[in-house]
Amino acid sequence: MSTFITTFDTAGDGIRLAVKDLIDMEGVPTTAGCPAVADDAKPADRDAPCLAGARAAGARIVGKANLHELAFGASGVNGWFGTPANPLDPALVPGGSSSGSAVAVATGEADVAYGSDTGGSVRIPSACCGTVGLKTTHGRVSLDGVWPLASSFDTIGPMARDVAGVITGMQLLEPGFRVADAAPTTVGRVRGIEAHPDIDAAVDRLLATAEVDVVDVELPGWGQSSLNGGLLLVAEAYQAIGHLLEHRDRVGADVAARIEMGAGLVDQMEAARAAQRQWQQELAGVLDRVPVLALPTTLIFPPRVDAVGDDTSLAANTMPVNAAGVPALALPAPTGGPLPASVQLVGPLDGEEQLLALGRLVEAAAASL
């Protein structure tokens, strides 16, 4: 089991940063967690632009973090480079695809980590490992120098043990970033989505403890947006990385199957795009009425590593956010049991400042439970 694909000796007192190994770092090959990429990878000529703020701030990059191969899976299981051990229970999946990034901050090996989120890849491992992760607004953070999966969904976002660490991560990604002075006081609690009852109860209890005004919200297009978003993601992934099937023996079976599935979905993309635009309008209309939505990050607790099969159920509550392009913050919600749930706070486009202000408030409430 491995949290990192590559580690670096660092010295000094700067912030310790883990970087998901699909982000270019000057002088280091980018593997994307896949031998078909790693076999021919050359040291990067330059840093990806998203590292510029960290470099300027003197952050110490402690390693290139492991991931679900090609960032194309939600379990975080990687048969080539090892599967990072979930710090809550090593028998459980760490979540993906930013598995190593979540584990690095959960275990204290890094203060902040960068992950990517295409269908939930920052929020799912945060939920599985009991940490905090921010999926940023699509297009807010540069994707130049980042190995692509699905360009209309891909985002880069910060991960940390707590909200303060995620704020620090945003300040590295976007120098000058400031959290809003006041947090939203009304939250739309999304209903009609069936999660594990202990997860639903934990989210409701946490919102009540945070003393925000909770308004029940129905999103009729939520389920269909997850299906349409998944279709587009897989089809775009085929277009971006389908050439790797030329090295089929160096691509994991689960990932190869997803790439092949995408080949048969390309002709459905136009209709799915039209449905996606309708979903974006529906969600924007709701976020005009309530500033933030709240719902479980995942519908289930993390499954066992030795029992995980189709892991798409882990992304059922995250994919619609990527389809809309809006930001979302995942943070732990105590259950009273050995595993926390995770609450997902969803805001409007470029609403990260308000989400993190509310995240601080909700995190403080969690500490009292």
SVG drawing of the C-alpha trace seen along z (x, -y; Angstrom):
<svg xmlns="http://www.w3.org/2000/svg" viewBox="-39 -40 55 49">
<polyline fill="none" stroke="black" stroke-width="0.4" points="0.0,0.0 1.4,-3.4 0.3,-6.9 2.8,-8.4 4.2,-7.3 7.2,-9.6 8.5,-11.3 10.9,-14.1 13.3,-15.1 12.3,-18.5 13.6,-20.9 12.4,-24.2 9.3,-25.5 7.0,-25.9 3.6,-24.3 4.0,-20.6 2.1,-20.0 1.2,-16.6 0.5,-16.9 -1.6,-14.3 0.5,-12.6 -1.4,-13.9 -0.2,-17.4 3.1,-18.3 6.1,-19.1 9.3,-20.3 11.9,-17.6 9.5,-14.8 7.7,-12.4 3.9,-12.4 2.5,-8.9 -1.2,-9.4 -1.0,-6.2 -0.8,-4.1 2.1,-2.1 0.9,-2.9 1.7,-6.5 4.6,-6.0 6.5,-3.7 7.1,-6.6 6.8,-9.6 9.7,-12.1 10.5,-14.6 8.2,-17.6 9.7,-20.7 7.9,-23.0 5.4,-23.1 1.7,-23.1 0.6,-26.7 -1.6,-25.6 1.7,-25.1 2.8,-28.7 1.2,-30.0 2.7,-27.2 6.1,-27.8 5.9,-31.5 4.8,-30.8 7.7,-28.5 5.6,-25.4 7.5,-22.1 6.3,-19.5 6.6,-16.2 5.6,-13.9 3.5,-13.1 0.4,-11.4 -1.0,-8.1 -4.4,-7.9 -7.0,-5.6 -5.4,-4.8 -5.8,-7.6 -8.1,-9.3 -10.8,-7.1 -12.4,-5.4 -14.1,-6.2 -12.6,-3.5 -9.0,-4.6 -7.8,-1.0 -4.7,-0.9 -3.3,2.5 -0.1,1.1 1.2,-1.3 -0.6,0.0 -3.8,-1.2 -3.3,-4.0 -4.5,-2.7 -7.7,-4.3 -6.6,-5.7 -10.0,-5.1 -9.9,-1.3 -7.3,0.2 -9.8,2.8 -12.0,0.1 -11.3,-1.7 -9.7,-5.2 -12.0,-6.6 -10.9,-7.9 -9.6,-9.1 -7.5,-11.4 -6.9,-8.6 -3.2,-9.4 -4.0,-13.1 -6.7,-12.3 -4.6,-9.8 -1.6,-12.1 -3.4,-14.8 -5.4,-12.4 -2.2,-10.8 -0.3,-14.1 2.2,-13.4 1.1,-16.6 -0.6,-19.8 -2.4,-20.4 -2.9,-18.2 -4.0,-19.0 -6.5,-16.6 -8.5,-16.6 -12.2,-16.2 -14.0,-15.1 -16.9,-13.2 -16.2,-13.4 -12.5,-12.6 -11.7,-15.2 -15.0,-14.8 -15.3,-11.0 -11.9,-10.3 -12.5,-13.1 -15.7,-11.4 -14.1,-7.9 -11.1,-9.2 -12.9,-11.7 -11.2,-14.7 -12.2,-17.9 -12.0,-18.6 -13.1,-21.4 -14.3,-20.8 -13.7,-24.2 -15.8,-25.9 -15.0,-24.5 -12.4,-26.7 -11.4,-28.6 -8.1,-26.8 -5.9,-26.3 -5.8,-22.7 -2.7,-23.4 -0.1,-20.8 -2.7,-18.5 -3.3,-15.0 -6.8,-15.1 -9.7,-12.8 -12.8,-14.8 -12.0,-18.4 -15.5,-19.8 -15.6,-18.3 -12.0,-18.3 -11.1,-20.6 -8.2,-21.0 -9.0,-21.6 -7.4,-21.6 -7.7,-18.8 -6.8,-18.9 -7.6,-17.6 -9.8,-20.6 -11.4,-23.6 -8.5,-25.9 -6.2,-23.7 -8.5,-23.8 -8.5,-27.6 -4.7,-27.6 -4.8,-25.4 -7.1,-27.8 -4.7,-30.6 -1.9,-28.6 -3.9,-27.9 -5.3,-31.4 -3.0,-34.0 -5.1,-36.7 -8.1,-34.3 -10.2,-35.4 -13.1,-33.7 -16.3,-35.7 -16.7,-37.8 -20.2,-36.3 -21.4,-32.8 -24.8,-32.1 -27.5,-31.6 -29.9,-29.6 -29.2,-26.1 -31.3,-24.1 -31.4,-20.5 -31.8,-18.3 -34.5,-15.7 -35.6,-12.7 -32.2,-11.1 -31.8,-7.8 -28.7,-7.6 -27.7,-5.2 -30.0,-6.2 -27.1,-6.9 -25.6,-9.2 -28.8,-11.1 -29.3,-11.4 -25.7,-12.7 -26.2,-15.4 -29.5,-16.6 -28.0,-16.5 -25.0,-18.5 -27.1,-21.2 -29.3,-21.5 -26.3,-21.9 -24.9,-24.6 -28.1,-26.5 -28.6,-27.5 -32.1,-27.9 -32.8,-24.7 -35.2,-24.7 -36.2,-21.4 -35.4,-21.4 -36.4,-18.9 -34.2,-18.6 -36.2,-16.6 -33.3,-16.5 -30.7,-15.3 -30.8,-11.6 -30.9,-12.1 -28.0,-14.6 -25.9,-12.0 -26.6,-9.6 -26.1,-12.2 -22.9,-13.5 -21.5,-10.0 -22.2,-9.4 -20.4,-12.5 -17.5,-11.9 -16.9,-8.4 -17.3,-9.5 -14.9,-12.4 -12.5,-10.1 -12.5,-7.8 -11.7,-10.8 -8.8,-11.9 -7.2,-8.7 -8.6,-6.0 -5.2,-5.8 -3.8,-4.1 -5.7,-0.9 -2.9,-0.3 -1.0,0.7 -3.9,2.7 -1.6,4.9 -0.4,1.8 -3.9,0.5 -6.0,1.9 -9.0,4.0 -11.5,1.7 -10.2,-1.4 -9.8,0.3 -13.5,1.4 -14.6,-2.2 -12.5,-3.6 -14.1,-1.0 -17.5,-1.8 -16.9,-5.4 -16.3,-4.4 -20.0,-3.4 -21.3,-6.6 -19.8,-9.2 -22.8,-9.3 -25.0,-10.1 -23.0,-13.2 -25.1,-15.8 -28.3,-14.8 -26.6,-14.5 -25.1,-18.0 -28.6,-19.4 -29.8,-17.6 -26.8,-18.9 -27.7,-22.5 -31.2,-22.0 -29.8,-20.6 -27.5,-23.6 -30.5,-25.9 -32.5,-23.9 -29.7,-24.0 -29.0,-27.7 -32.6,-28.5 -32.6,-26.8 -29.3,-28.5 -31.0,-31.8 -33.5,-31.0 -31.2,-29.5 -27.4,-30.3 -26.1,-26.8 -27.4,-23.3 -26.6,-20.5 -26.8,-16.7 -24.6,-13.6 -21.4,-13.5 -21.7,-9.8 -24.8,-7.6 -22.9,-4.8 -20.0,-4.2 -16.8,-3.1 -16.9,0.5 -14.2,3.1 -11.2,3.2 -11.6,6.9 -15.3,6.6 -15.4,3.5 -16.7,4.1 -18.5,1.4 -17.6,-1.7 -19.9,-4.1 -22.4,-4.2 -19.8,-6.2 -20.2,-9.1 -24.0,-9.2 -24.2,-12.3 -21.1,-14.0 -21.4,-13.7 -24.4,-16.1 -22.2,-18.9 -19.5,-18.3 -22.2,-18.3 -23.3,-21.7 -19.7,-23.1 -20.4,-24.6 -18.2,-24.3 -18.8,-21.9 -17.2,-21.4 -17.1,-17.9 -16.5,-17.7 -17.1,-15.2 -20.4,-14.7 -20.1,-12.7 -22.4,-9.6 -21.6,-8.5 -20.1,-5.3 -16.6,-4.4 -17.0,-6.0 -18.1,-9.6 -20.5,-10.6 -19.7,-13.5 -21.9,-16.5 -21.6,-18.1 -22.2,-21.9 -22.9,-23.0 -22.8,-26.7 -23.3,-28.8 -20.6,-29.3 -17.5,-31.0 -19.1,-30.6 -16.0,-29.1 -15.6,-32.1 -19.1,-31.6 -18.9,-27.8 -15.7,-28.0 -17.2,-30.5 -20.1,-28.2 -17.7,-25.3 -16.0,-26.8 -19.3,-27.3 -20.4,-23.7 -17.0,-22.3 -17.2,-24.1 -20.7,-22.5 -19.3,-19.1 -16.7,-19.5 -19.4,-19.8 -21.1,-16.6"/>
</svg>
